[in-house]
Amino acid sequence: MASKELVQRILQQYGVQTRSVGDVQTGYRSESYKLDLYDGRLANLILYKREPGIARRIANANRVGDYLAAQGFPARQTLNPRIIRLQTTRTEQYGALYTYLPGSTIPWEAYTMEHLKQLGGILSDMHITLAALPREELPAVTDEYRALFERMQHYFAQPGVQSAMAAKLKLLPPNLVPHAETINSLSDKPGQALHMDFVRGNVLFQTEPVQLSGILDFEKAAWGPVVFDIARTQAFLLVDCKYKEPRQVWKYFIHSGYNKRGLARYSDWSTLEALIDICLLHDFYKFLLHNPYESLSANEHYVRTTQLLLSRGQLTLHP
């Protein structure tokens, strides 16, 4: 975590003065600071975690977010286009300054029909708008997924993982070969800019009335068929909407939201279902990779993900 002195030095480089700097909020690949500026505006300073290729990801994220904001979407946009590089003798870290968006993420038990319809409608309209954005340095989403699959295949092929899954989780490793073929089959399809992480933690809502007020974290932005974006969000919602039946999630997010409220249309259900399986399997892999197996039964998201994969024929109980 950056010290307050370091944060102030960064802000001096941007030429902004603050009344106050809020407490740090940590995310998957960043630290976020809410800033109350002397001119009355609110801003958001984000310091990104060190990882290979993060500078390019930030630049891609800023380009996509700024483009959507210019088209009227409530997307995170840069307050200053400069990306700060913090260099030490051992490492380097990057930061960027953004406008502050109102609203908050909703609890996973609080999804309503209106939340789901707005999510679908906004994603649909985003896809229509992003179709005009040039690719430039956006990575191919199929290449991103191939890299994920290589890591997943290596993990599940380990004898220690297989024996631990059998003994502690009562599960067999998943068969990833058909899914790798699905990814390859989509590599030559027409593409466009995608968000690729349009999920609860990256979407803000205001209440009374319910209104989607912020779209965050474009760092996974990629180039490819829109079905990847739809599947990522739909897979997340199937797990996250604990008080909604899967058929309701499909109806409100896809049919009433994406296809009716939004301007885009989607109807290739077999490809969408296949990619939903892939997204769920990747989430399952991350649960196993980052948690002691013994603790997983207490993780409701893991339990719901596993139940979905079993019901969809993507996992098999160990005999």
C-alpha positions as CSV (number, residue, x, y, z in Angstrom):
1,M,0.0,0.0,0.0
2,A,1.3,3.4,-0.9
3,S,2.1,5.9,1.8
4,K,0.1,9.2,2.0
5,E,3.4,11.0,1.3
6,L,3.8,9.0,-1.9
7,V,0.2,9.7,-2.9
8,Q,0.8,13.5,-2.4
9,R,3.9,13.4,-4.5
10,I,2.0,11.7,-7.3
11,L,-0.7,14.3,-7.1
12,Q,1.9,17.1,-7.3
13,Q,3.0,15.6,-10.6
14,Y,-0.6,15.9,-11.8
15,G,-0.8,19.4,-10.6
16,V,-3.8,18.9,-8.4
17,Q,-4.4,19.9,-4.8
18,T,-6.7,18.1,-2.5
19,R,-8.8,18.9,0.6
20,S,-8.6,15.3,1.6
21,V,-7.5,11.8,0.5
22,G,-9.8,8.9,1.4
23,D,-8.8,5.6,2.7
24,V,-7.4,3.1,0.2
25,Q,-9.7,0.6,-1.4
26,T,-7.9,-2.4,-2.8
27,G,-9.0,-4.4,-5.8
28,Y,-7.6,-7.3,-7.8
29,R,-4.9,-5.3,-9.5
30,S,-5.1,-1.9,-8.0
31,E,-5.3,0.5,-5.1
32,S,-7.9,3.2,-5.3
33,Y,-8.0,6.6,-3.5
34,K,-11.0,8.9,-3.4
35,L,-9.8,12.5,-3.7
36,D,-11.7,15.7,-2.7
37,L,-10.1,18.4,-4.8
38,Y,-9.9,22.1,-3.9
39,D,-11.9,23.1,-7.0
40,G,-14.9,21.1,-5.6
41,R,-14.6,18.1,-7.9
42,L,-14.1,14.5,-6.7
43,A,-11.4,12.4,-8.4
44,N,-10.0,8.9,-8.2
45,L,-6.3,8.0,-8.1
46,I,-5.6,4.4,-9.0
47,L,-2.2,2.8,-8.4
48,Y,-1.9,-0.4,-10.3
49,K,-0.2,-3.6,-9.0
50,R,3.0,-4.7,-10.6
51,E,2.5,-7.3,-13.3
52,P,3.8,-7.9,-16.8
53,G,2.2,-5.8,-19.5
54,I,0.3,-3.6,-17.0
55,A,1.3,-0.3,-18.8
56,R,-0.3,-1.5,-22.0
57,R,-3.4,-2.7,-20.2
58,I,-3.8,0.7,-18.5
59,A,-3.4,2.5,-21.8
60,N,-6.0,0.2,-23.5
61,A,-8.4,0.7,-20.5
62,N,-8.1,4.4,-20.6
63,R,-8.7,4.6,-24.4
64,V,-11.8,2.4,-24.2
65,G,-13.2,4.2,-21.0
66,D,-12.6,7.6,-22.4
67,Y,-14.2,6.7,-25.7
68,L,-17.4,5.4,-24.0
69,A,-17.5,8.4,-21.7
70,A,-17.3,10.7,-24.7
71,Q,-20.3,8.9,-26.2
72,G,-22.4,9.5,-23.0
73,F,-21.8,6.3,-21.1
74,P,-21.1,6.5,-17.3
75,A,-17.7,5.1,-17.8
76,R,-14.6,5.8,-15.8
77,Q,-12.5,8.3,-17.8
78,T,-9.2,10.0,-17.2
79,L,-9.1,13.3,-15.5
80,N,-5.6,13.7,-16.9
81,P,-4.3,11.5,-19.8
82,R,-0.9,11.1,-18.3
83,I,0.0,7.7,-16.9
84,I,2.5,8.1,-14.0
85,R,5.4,5.7,-13.7
86,L,6.9,5.2,-10.2
87,Q,10.4,3.8,-10.5
88,T,12.5,2.4,-7.7
89,T,15.8,0.5,-7.9
90,R,13.9,-2.8,-7.8
91,T,10.4,-2.3,-9.3
92,E,8.2,0.1,-11.2
93,Q,4.5,0.8,-10.6
94,Y,2.0,2.8,-12.6
95,G,-0.8,5.2,-11.7
96,A,-3.6,7.2,-13.3
97,L,-6.0,9.9,-12.3
98,Y,-9.7,9.5,-13.1
99,T,-13.0,11.2,-12.6
100,Y,-15.0,10.0,-9.7
101,L,-18.3,8.1,-10.4
102,P,-21.2,8.1,-8.0
103,G,-23.0,5.0,-6.7
104,S,-21.9,1.8,-5.2
105,T,-21.7,-1.9,-6.0
106,I,-24.7,-3.9,-4.9
107,P,-24.6,-6.8,-2.5
108,W,-24.9,-10.1,-4.3
109,E,-28.2,-10.9,-2.6
110,A,-29.8,-7.6,-3.7
111,Y,-30.2,-8.1,-7.5
112,T,-33.6,-7.1,-8.8
113,M,-35.2,-7.6,-12.1
114,E,-34.4,-4.0,-12.9
115,H,-30.7,-4.4,-12.1
116,L,-30.5,-7.3,-14.5
117,K,-32.4,-5.5,-17.3
118,Q,-30.2,-2.4,-17.0
119,L,-27.0,-4.5,-17.0
120,G,-28.1,-6.2,-20.2
121,G,-29.3,-3.0,-21.9
122,I,-26.1,-1.1,-21.1
123,L,-23.9,-4.0,-22.3
124,S,-25.9,-4.2,-25.5
125,D,-25.5,-0.4,-26.2
126,M,-21.8,-0.6,-25.2
127,H,-21.3,-3.2,-27.9
128,I,-23.0,-1.1,-30.6
129,T,-20.9,2.0,-29.6
130,L,-17.6,0.1,-29.3
131,A,-18.0,-1.4,-32.7
132,A,-16.7,1.9,-34.1
133,L,-13.5,2.0,-31.9
134,P,-10.3,0.9,-33.8
135,R,-8.4,-2.0,-32.4
136,E,-5.0,-0.5,-32.1
137,E,-3.2,-2.5,-29.3
138,L,-6.2,-4.4,-27.8
139,P,-5.2,-8.1,-27.3
140,A,-7.2,-10.8,-29.0
141,V,-9.6,-12.3,-26.5
142,T,-9.0,-15.7,-27.9
143,D,-5.3,-15.3,-27.2
144,E,-6.1,-14.3,-23.6
145,Y,-8.3,-17.4,-23.2
146,R,-5.7,-19.7,-24.7
147,A,-3.2,-18.4,-22.1
148,L,-5.8,-19.1,-19.3
149,F,-6.3,-22.6,-20.6
150,E,-2.6,-23.3,-20.6
151,R,-2.4,-22.5,-17.0
152,M,-5.6,-24.4,-16.2
153,Q,-4.4,-27.5,-18.1
154,H,-1.1,-27.4,-16.3
155,Y,-2.8,-27.1,-12.9
156,F,-5.3,-29.9,-13.3
157,A,-2.7,-32.2,-14.8
158,Q,-0.7,-32.3,-11.6
159,P,-1.0,-35.6,-9.7
160,G,-1.1,-33.8,-6.4
161,V,-4.0,-31.6,-7.5
162,Q,-5.9,-34.7,-8.9
163,S,-5.5,-36.7,-5.7
164,A,-6.4,-33.7,-3.5
165,M,-9.5,-33.0,-5.6
166,A,-10.6,-36.6,-5.2
167,A,-9.9,-36.8,-1.4
168,K,-11.0,-33.4,-0.3
169,L,-13.6,-32.2,-2.9
170,K,-14.8,-35.6,-4.2
171,L,-14.4,-34.3,-7.7
172,L,-12.6,-35.4,-10.9
173,P,-10.6,-32.8,-12.9
174,P,-12.6,-31.2,-15.7
175,N,-12.0,-32.1,-19.4
176,L,-10.8,-28.9,-21.0
177,V,-10.1,-30.3,-24.5
178,P,-13.5,-29.5,-26.0
179,H,-13.4,-26.0,-24.6
180,A,-10.0,-25.3,-26.1
181,E,-11.5,-26.3,-29.4
182,T,-14.3,-23.9,-28.9
183,I,-11.9,-21.0,-28.3
184,N,-9.9,-21.9,-31.5
185,S,-13.1,-22.0,-33.5
186,L,-13.9,-18.4,-32.6
187,S,-10.4,-17.0,-33.4
188,D,-11.3,-16.0,-36.9
189,K,-14.7,-14.5,-36.2
190,P,-15.3,-10.8,-36.6
191,G,-14.3,-8.8,-33.5
192,Q,-14.6,-5.5,-31.8
193,A,-13.6,-3.9,-28.5
194,L,-14.9,-5.7,-25.4
195,H,-15.0,-4.8,-21.7
196,M,-14.5,-8.5,-20.5
197,D,-15.1,-7.8,-16.8
198,F,-18.6,-6.3,-16.8
199,V,-19.5,-7.9,-13.4
200,R,-20.8,-6.7,-10.0
201,G,-17.6,-5.3,-8.6
202,N,-17.0,-3.1,-11.7
203,V,-20.5,-1.7,-12.0
204,L,-22.0,1.0,-9.8
205,F,-25.7,1.7,-9.2
206,Q,-27.6,4.5,-7.6
207,T,-30.9,3.7,-5.8
208,E,-34.4,5.3,-5.7
209,P,-34.7,4.9,-8.6
210,V,-32.3,2.1,-9.6
211,Q,-29.9,3.6,-12.1
212,L,-26.6,2.2,-13.4
213,S,-24.2,5.1,-12.6
214,G,-20.7,3.8,-13.2
215,I,-18.7,1.4,-15.4
216,L,-15.2,0.7,-14.0
217,D,-12.1,-1.3,-14.6
218,F,-11.5,-1.7,-18.3
219,E,-8.1,-3.3,-17.7
220,K,-9.2,-6.6,-19.3
221,A,-10.5,-4.9,-22.4
222,A,-9.8,-7.1,-25.5
223,W,-10.8,-7.6,-29.1
224,G,-13.1,-10.3,-30.3
225,P,-16.7,-11.5,-30.8
226,V,-19.3,-10.0,-28.4
227,V,-20.3,-13.4,-27.1
228,F,-17.2,-13.5,-24.9
229,D,-18.4,-10.3,-23.1
230,I,-22.0,-11.6,-22.8
231,A,-20.9,-15.0,-21.5
232,R,-18.5,-13.5,-18.9
233,T,-21.3,-11.4,-17.4
234,Q,-24.0,-14.1,-17.7
235,A,-21.8,-16.8,-16.0
236,F,-21.1,-14.4,-13.1
237,L,-24.8,-13.6,-12.7
238,L,-25.8,-17.2,-12.7
239,V,-23.6,-17.6,-9.6
240,D,-24.1,-14.2,-8.1
241,C,-28.0,-14.0,-8.2
242,K,-28.6,-16.4,-5.3
243,Y,-32.3,-15.5,-5.1
244,K,-33.0,-15.7,-8.9
245,E,-33.6,-18.9,-10.8
246,P,-31.2,-19.4,-13.8
247,R,-34.2,-19.0,-16.2
248,Q,-35.0,-15.6,-14.6
249,V,-31.4,-14.5,-15.0
250,W,-31.5,-15.5,-18.7
251,K,-34.9,-13.7,-19.2
252,Y,-34.0,-10.5,-17.5
253,F,-30.3,-10.0,-18.5
254,I,-30.3,-11.5,-22.0
255,H,-33.8,-11.3,-23.4
256,S,-35.4,-8.3,-21.7
257,G,-32.1,-6.5,-21.2
258,Y,-29.6,-7.1,-23.9
259,N,-32.0,-7.9,-26.7
260,K,-34.9,-5.6,-25.9
261,R,-33.6,-2.6,-24.0
262,G,-30.3,-2.4,-25.8
263,L,-29.6,-1.8,-29.5
264,A,-27.7,-5.0,-30.2
265,R,-29.2,-8.4,-30.7
266,Y,-27.7,-11.8,-29.9
267,S,-29.2,-15.3,-30.6
268,D,-26.4,-17.9,-31.0
269,W,-27.3,-19.8,-27.9
270,S,-25.1,-22.8,-28.4
271,T,-21.9,-20.7,-28.6
272,L,-23.0,-18.6,-25.6
273,E,-23.7,-21.7,-23.5
274,A,-20.3,-23.2,-24.4
275,L,-18.5,-19.9,-23.3
276,I,-20.5,-19.8,-20.1
277,D,-19.2,-23.2,-19.3
278,I,-15.6,-21.9,-20.0
279,C,-16.1,-18.9,-17.7
280,L,-17.5,-21.0,-14.9
281,L,-14.6,-23.5,-15.2
282,H,-12.1,-20.7,-15.0
283,D,-13.8,-19.3,-11.9
284,F,-13.7,-22.8,-10.4
285,Y,-10.0,-23.1,-11.2
286,K,-9.3,-19.7,-9.4
287,F,-11.1,-20.9,-6.3
288,L,-8.9,-24.0,-6.1
289,L,-5.7,-22.1,-7.0
290,H,-6.1,-19.4,-4.3
291,N,-7.8,-21.2,-1.4
292,P,-7.1,-24.2,0.8
293,Y,-9.3,-27.0,-0.4
294,E,-10.5,-27.6,3.2
295,S,-12.0,-24.1,3.4
296,L,-13.9,-24.2,0.1
297,S,-17.1,-25.8,1.4
298,A,-17.7,-22.6,3.5
299,N,-17.4,-20.3,0.4
300,E,-20.9,-19.9,-1.0
301,H,-19.6,-18.6,-4.4
302,Y,-17.5,-21.7,-4.8
303,V,-20.4,-24.0,-3.8
304,R,-22.8,-22.3,-6.2
305,T,-20.2,-22.4,-9.0
306,T,-19.5,-26.1,-8.4
307,Q,-23.2,-27.0,-8.3
308,L,-23.7,-25.2,-11.6
309,L,-20.8,-27.0,-13.3
310,L,-22.1,-30.4,-12.0
311,S,-25.6,-29.6,-13.3
312,R,-24.2,-28.5,-16.7
313,G,-22.1,-31.7,-17.0
314,Q,-18.8,-29.9,-16.7
315,L,-17.7,-31.5,-13.5
316,T,-18.0,-35.1,-12.4
317,L,-18.1,-36.5,-8.8
318,H,-15.3,-38.8,-7.9
319,P,-16.6,-42.4,-7.6
